[in-house]
Amino acid sequence: MLLFAISLPSMAQHRLPFFDNATSPYAVSWKADAFLAPVGAGFIGAALIVDKSKSNAVFGSYDKQDVWKFDRHFVRPINHRAASASDVFMFTSLGAPALLLIDKKIRRDKSFYVMWAEVMALNAGFTQITKALVDRPRPYAYATNSNPQTVTGKEPLRSFFSGHTSYTAASLFFIAKVYHDYHPHSPWRYVLWGNAAVTPALTGFLRVRAGKHFPTDVTVGYIVGAATGILVPYVHQKVRQRHNRHINEPVEGF
């Protein structure tokens, strides 16, 4: 994720003429966009391959004392009501960027659709490959009073990090960032940034309450999702591209 944040700003310098829009704060670039989409898809594919090599969960084989002390208090069986509520928050958030299409300028900006796809692909890729590699048991896998039927397959070993939290954060921070860039003086930007900050946190709380994740899982998911939702529009901003071109231009006489 750190490499992603460091490397992308240097990529967004060469526009694709077809996507050039004078009213847009963004521009699609050959370097950035030829990199972003394949990376997200590649991580998702790699996660599927890694997942096949992993063992299934075995009920009763996980010791609560092996859980980090900070997270140990949150071992509990599944709370289906909290899990269902977190599903509502996540799935609603995933479709929420479509609301920006009410704005005529955003609707006509092809860069918006490219960035939206990249945010979703990259966040899914980061989330799924990490889950498959880390293989961390979920809280309910440690609970001795869990239903043994719930601790089967590989799903109980996909605790780190929280996909519900990361997907919600990525989508809502993307909305806030894009709207802010288009309308930097609108009072509504405060509402959208506030929603982006609060809703993923509430989603994470519900995932912990549901016995699906530990606090550390949802914290990392929040950070990854927020960073993805903000960084993708950030590296597409024209003002950064103009600045990069300016500082890279040779000084006359040298």
N, C-alpha and C positions, 0 to 999 in steps of 0.2 A: 504494500500500500504506500509506503514511504517512497519507493522508487517511482511509483505511478505519479505521486504528487510532485516529485522533483523533475521528472523527465518531460511531462506533457507540455508545460508552458513553452519550452523551446521548440515544440513541434508545430504549434498553431501559427504558421507564418505565411503559407502559400494558399490562397483562396481557390476554390473551385468556381469559375466564372458563372456556371449555371445557378449556383446558390447565392450569388452576390445580390444583396438586397440593401438598397440605400437607407431604408427606414429601420433596418435591423441592427441591434447592437452586436450581432454575432456574424461570424463568417465561417463556413466549413472549409477545412484545409486538407490538402492531400496528405501531408505528413501525419497529422493527428488522427484523422478519421480512417485512414488506411491501417492504423495501428489499433485504435480503440475497439472497433467491432470484432476483429479476429481474436483479440485478447479475451474479451468476454466469452465468446463462443468456445474458444480453446479451453478456458478454465472449466466451463460446464462439461465439455467432452471429457476432459481429464478427470473430473470428479466422478463421472460415470464409470470410467475404467478403474480408478482406484477403489471405488465402492464395491466393485465385483470381487476384489481381492480380500475384502475384510470379512471377519467372522460375524456371525449373528450373536445377538445378546443372549445371555443365559441367566434366567431368573435365579436369584439367591447367591450369585457369585460376586456381588459387588459389596464392599465393606464401606460403611459410612465414614469410618475413620480415615479412609484414603482421600476423602474430599478435602479440598483446601479449607482451613479453619474458618475463613471468612464466609464461605458458601455453605458450610455444613448444616447450619440452622435451617436451611431451605430445602432439605430433603423431605419429600412428602409424596403421597400417591396422587394420581391425576385428578384434577378438579375440572370436570368436563364443562361446567358453566363458564368458568374463567377462560378455558381454552376456546370455547365457541365465541365468546366476546372478543378475544384477541383476533380471531379469524375475521370478524366483522371489520375491525379497525384496519387490518392489513389489506383485505381485498378492496375495501372502499378507497383506501389510500392509493392503491395501485392504479385505479382508474381516474383518480382525482386530477392528474395533469390535463385531462381532456377538457376540464372546465376553463382552462386558459384559452381554449379555442373560441370562447365567446368574444375575446378581444380580436378585432379584425386584423390588426397588424401582426399579432402572433399567429393567427390562423393562416395568414399568407406567407409566413416566414418558413421556408423549407428547412432552414437550419434547426428550427425547433423540433421537428420530427426526427431528424438525425440525432440530435442530442438526447431526446427522450429515449430512443431505442438504445443508445449507448449507455445511458445511466442504468437502465433496466438490465442490459446484458452484462455490464461490468459488475454491478452489485450482485447479481445472481451467480456470476462466475466466482467472485471472491468468496461469497458465502458458501457455495456448494463444495468448492475444492478444499476449503478450510475444514468444513464438517467432515469430509471424507478422510482427510489426512490426520486430524486430531483424534477422531473416534472417541470422544468423551461421553461417558454415560449420562443420561438425563437424570434429574433428581428422583423421579419416580422409580428408576431402575435400582436405586439404593434403598428404597422404602420397603421394609419387611412386610408391611400391610398392603402392598400393591397387589392388584389382581395379576397373577402370573401370566395370564393371557395377553396383558399389555406389554410385557417384557419379552417380546419375540421379534425376530427379524433384525434389521440393522437400524431401524428408526430410533430405538431407545439409545443408540450410541451416537446420536447426532446433536449433542447439546451445544457444542461450541462451534460457531457462535450463533446467536439468535437470528434466524432468517426473518421471522415476523418483524422484529425490531428493525433490522437493517433495510428491509424492503419498504417499510413504512417511512423510515427516516429518509431514505434515498428519494422517494417520490415526493414527499412534502417539502424537503429542503430544495429540491429541484424547482418546484413550483415557486417557492419564495424567492429564490435566486433569479429566475427568469422574469418574474413579475417586477421585481425590484430593478433589474437592469432595463426593462422597458419603461417603467414608471418610477423613476428614482425619487420623485417628490410626492407620490401618492400616499395618503395616510393608511391605505389598505395594506401597504407593505408591512406595517407593524403587525397587523392581524395575521398575515400569512407567515411571517417569521415566528410569531408566537405560537401559531398552530403547529409549525414545523418542529418547534422545540418541545411542546407539551405532548402531542399525540403519540409520537414514538416512545416517549417515556412511559406514558400510560399503557401502551401496548406491551412494553417490556415488563411493567409491573404485573400485568395480567398473565404474562407467560411464566413469571416466577410463581404467582399465585396458583397457576394451573399445574405446577409440578413439572413443567416442560423444560425450564431453564433455571440456571443459577444467576445471581446478580452479575457476576463477571461476564456471563454469556451475553446478557442484554446490554451491558455497558459497551462491550466491544462492538456488538451489532449496531448500536446507536452511532458510535464513532465512525465505523466503516460506511454505513449508509449515508450519514450526513456529509462526510467527506466526498463521497462519490457524487451525491446530488449537487454539491456546490462546485466541485473541481471541474466537472465536465463543461458546464456553461462558462466557467472562469477562463478555461484555456481557449475557448472559442470567441472571446470578446475581442472586438476590433481594436479597442483602445490599447490592449496589450500587444496586438500584432503591430500596430503603428509604432508603439514604443520599442518593440524588439527590432523592427526594421531600422529605426532611427539609431539605436545604439550599435547596431551591427554595420552601419554604413561607414566606409573609410573616411577619415578626416582629410579634407583637402590639403595637399601639400606634404602628406606623409606616404 
